[in-house]
Amino acid sequence: MRQVILYPGDDGFFVAECPSLPGCISQGATRESAISNIKEAIALYVEALQEDGLPVPEEKFETLLLAV
């Protein structure tokens, strides 16, 4: 399980990033495609770390929604 931040990008695409995996960012024309793409990016990121014998960072982020 990984937390993902999803937000609209400047180019009209949705951006999805996984803060616990530095540099693991993807995008898509729709929310659904951005979510699908980040799932694939996370899987490939973790696979690459494992293949290189590197530790996979634990999920340690907590998100809050604040009204200001």
N, C-alpha and C positions, 0 to 999 in steps of 0.2 A: 504494500500500500504506500503510495506517495501522494503528497499534497501537490497540487498544480494550481498555478495562478493563471487565470484566463482573462484577457482584456482586449479591447479593440485597438488595433495598431493604426498608425497614421495613414497607411495605404489602403484602409478599408478591410484588411484581413484581420482575423482574430489571432492573437499571439498567445501561446501557451508555454509556460516555463515551469520547471521543477526545481525549486530553490535548493533542495537537499543534494542535487546533482549539478554542481557548477557547470554552466555552459550548456545545459540540456534545455534547449529552446526549440520550439517548432511553431508553425502557423498553419492556417487554413482559411479558405474563403468563407466558411461557415463555422459556427461553434462546434458542430458535430465533427467536421473534418479536422479542425484544430485539435480536438480531444483525441480523435483516432490517431492523428500524426504524433502527438506527444506520447501516447501509449507506446507506439512503435519506437520512438526515440529513446524512451526510458528503457525498454527492453534491450535495445542495441547498446546503449550506454553501459548497462549492467553487464551484458555479455562481454563487451570489450574489456571491462575491468577484470572480470573473472579470467578471461583468456590470458591477460597480461599478469595474472597472479597478484593483482592489486586489491586492497580491501574495498568493499562496496559501502559507501557512507550510509549510516542509519538515518531513517527519517526522524528529524528532530525539530521540525518547524511547527509552530502553532499559528493559526491565523485568527484574526479578530476582525469583525466588521464594526466600525465605530461611526456614530452619527456626531458630526461636529457642527 
